[in-house]
Amino acid sequence: MRLAGKTAIVTGGAQGFGEGIVRAFAAQGAQVMVADINIDRASDVARDLDQAVAYQVDVSNGASVDAMAAAALDLWGRVDILVNNAGITHLPAPMEEISEEDFDRVLAVNVKSVYLTARALVPQFKALGTGAILNIASTAGVSPRPRLNWYNASKGWMITATQAMAVELAPDGVRVNALNPVAGETPLLKSFMGEDTPEMRAKFLSTIPLGRFSTPQDMGAAAVFLCSDEASMITGVAMEVDGGRCI
């Protein structure tokens, strides 16, 4: 029980990589808030786990994020772990053809949310003198794929933000790390590929030396380690969970 006694918020925790992280955290003894804009799906996940609660949040909205943080603090008295997992993409297209609406939405969910959760929860981490923040970035921020330009840029921003947060918060005992998954069996996969066909899957898989996509279980295992006391000397790392994609 590597997270026994810990409390955690996982945004975008109702499906995909977020659900994998929620289930791994719960299996390791953590109390988990499944924070997601899809409250029905979040409630389904929480019902499966004795130590999980569902909470509806729009991570791009400051008031909604503040309410989420307040609800967690009211429930547990403290938050030990924050996982910024909620994310979206635009469909593959030439960079100049992405609509301003899609650009703003990607930046609001993938970038602004990290600022908003930090604003809401960093003060209590500092007060505790401990804590772990995990940002779910992407191999797209390290080795960008064509036609996903503004998504790539948002994940590159998240990696830089992770390093900047880690340096600033280290004196307060707060660790900040990131995970860089390759494309996985999640609801975003079709959006990344543009179309979900055997040919397109084969094309994506050909770029991954281990020959498979990242899974929610892969992400859960890596997240448990980085957020556990076993990783107490690790901060500012963007760990690739990518089957060798970025080599």
Secondary structure, DSSP 8 states (H G I E B T S, - for coil): -TTTT-EEEEETTTSHHHHHHHHHHHHTT-EEEEEES-HHHHHHHHHT-TTEEEEE--TT-HHHHHHHHHHHHHHHS---EEEE-------S--GGGS-HHHHHHHHIIIIIHHHHHHHHHHHHHHHHT-EEEEEE--GGGTS--TT-HHHHHHHHHHHHHHHHHHHHHGGGTEEEEEEEE-SBSSTTHHHHHSS--HHHHHHHHTT-TT-S-B-HHHHHHHHHHHHSGGGTT--S-EEEESTTTT-
